[in-house]
């Protein structure tokens, strides 16, 4: 498939580790691009982080199955930046970093300010949680 090969080459040449589906709209019709992206996910070139959100993949050392090239904690802020969402660390992380709390933050939590986010981002059972702080 020609589009799949073009996508694969484009992904390999990019420095980005995360991609939005809309970045590939020039490669063909929406159905063709979707089909090619599904094939790349099935072949382990990409992993899906959410609806229309993909990351470069590598084989897991433990299982051999495709996993993102970088942890979700690193990739999620990049995705949200591409989507135009300004984020800061969650309340628990801010308190821990300021030595106001000894409890280690669990999970991946981002503060989106007053903006409400519905997008589900995650991989392997771990998902990003959004909190709003109205300042």
C-alpha positions as CSV (number, residue, x, y, z in Angstrom):
1,X,0.0,0.0,0.0
2,X,1.5,3.3,-1.2
3,X,0.0,5.5,1.5
4,X,1.1,3.2,4.3
5,X,4.7,3.3,3.0
6,X,4.6,7.1,2.7
7,X,3.2,7.4,6.3
8,X,5.9,5.1,7.6
9,X,8.7,7.1,6.0
10,X,7.2,10.4,7.2
11,X,6.9,9.1,10.8
12,X,10.5,7.8,10.7
13,X,11.9,11.1,9.5
14,X,10.0,13.2,12.1
15,X,11.6,14.1,15.4
16,X,8.2,14.1,17.1
17,X,7.3,11.1,19.2
18,X,3.5,11.8,19.1
19,X,1.2,12.4,16.1
20,X,-2.3,13.6,15.6
21,X,-4.4,12.0,12.8
22,X,-5.0,15.5,11.3
23,X,-1.2,15.8,10.6
24,X,-1.6,13.1,7.9
25,X,-4.6,14.5,6.1
26,X,-2.4,15.4,3.1
27,X,-1.6,11.8,2.4
28,X,-5.0,10.8,1.1
29,X,-8.7,10.5,1.9
30,X,-9.8,10.2,5.5
31,X,-10.6,6.5,5.0
32,X,-7.3,5.7,3.3
33,X,-5.3,7.5,6.1
34,X,-7.3,5.7,8.8
35,X,-6.7,2.3,7.1
36,X,-3.0,3.0,6.8
37,X,-2.7,4.1,10.4
38,X,-4.6,0.9,11.6
39,X,-2.1,-1.2,9.6
40,X,0.9,0.7,11.2
41,X,-0.6,0.1,14.7
42,X,-1.1,-3.6,13.8
43,X,2.5,-3.9,12.6
44,X,3.9,-2.3,15.7
45,X,5.2,0.9,14.1
46,X,2.8,3.1,16.1
47,X,0.7,2.7,19.2
48,X,-2.6,4.4,19.8
49,X,-2.9,6.7,22.8
50,X,-6.4,7.9,22.2
51,X,-8.8,8.9,19.4
52,X,-6.7,10.3,16.6
53,X,-3.6,10.3,18.8
54,X,-0.6,8.0,18.0
55,X,2.9,7.6,19.3
56,X,6.0,6.0,17.8
57,X,6.4,2.4,19.1
58,X,9.2,0.1,20.1
59,X,9.2,-3.6,21.2
60,X,8.9,-4.2,24.9
61,X,12.0,-5.8,26.4
62,X,9.7,-8.0,28.6
63,X,6.9,-9.0,26.3
64,X,8.0,-8.1,22.8
65,X,4.7,-6.3,22.2
66,X,4.7,-2.7,20.9
67,X,4.9,0.0,23.6
68,X,5.4,3.8,23.2
69,X,9.1,4.9,22.8
70,X,8.8,7.2,25.8
71,X,6.6,7.0,29.0
72,X,3.1,8.4,29.0
73,X,4.2,11.1,31.5
74,X,6.4,12.5,28.7
75,X,4.1,11.9,25.7
76,X,0.8,13.2,27.2
77,X,2.1,16.9,27.7
78,X,3.3,16.8,24.1
79,X,-0.1,15.7,22.8
80,X,-1.9,18.3,24.8
81,X,0.5,21.0,23.6
82,X,-0.2,20.0,20.0
83,X,-4.0,20.3,20.8
84,X,-3.4,23.8,22.2
85,X,-4.1,22.9,25.8
86,X,-2.0,24.7,28.5
87,X,-1.3,22.4,31.4
88,X,0.6,22.6,34.7
89,X,1.5,19.9,37.2
90,X,-1.4,18.5,39.3
91,X,-2.0,19.6,42.9
92,X,-0.4,16.5,44.4
93,X,2.8,17.0,42.4
94,X,3.0,20.7,43.2
95,X,2.6,20.0,46.9
96,X,5.2,17.3,46.8
97,X,7.7,19.5,44.9
98,X,7.1,22.3,47.3
99,X,7.8,19.9,50.3
100,X,4.3,20.6,51.6
101,X,3.5,16.8,51.4
102,X,5.5,13.7,51.8
103,X,3.0,11.6,49.8
104,X,4.3,10.6,46.4
105,X,1.8,11.5,43.6
106,X,0.1,8.5,42.1
107,X,-0.9,8.4,38.4
108,X,-0.6,11.1,35.8
109,X,-2.5,14.2,36.7
110,X,-2.4,17.5,34.9
111,X,-4.0,20.8,35.9
112,X,-5.8,22.4,32.9
113,X,-6.7,25.6,34.7
114,X,-10.3,26.5,34.0
115,X,-10.5,24.5,30.8
116,X,-12.5,21.3,30.8
117,X,-10.9,18.4,28.9
118,X,-12.9,15.3,27.8
119,X,-10.1,13.6,25.8
120,X,-9.0,10.2,27.1
121,X,-5.3,9.6,26.7
122,X,-3.6,6.5,27.9
123,X,-1.8,3.3,27.2
124,X,-1.7,-0.1,28.8
125,X,-4.4,0.6,31.4
126,X,-2.8,3.9,32.6
127,X,-4.7,7.0,31.7
128,X,-4.2,10.8,32.1
129,X,-6.4,12.5,34.7
130,X,-7.3,16.1,34.4
131,X,-8.0,18.4,37.3
132,X,-9.3,22.0,37.2
133,X,-8.1,24.7,39.5
134,X,-10.0,27.9,39.2
135,X,-7.6,30.7,40.1
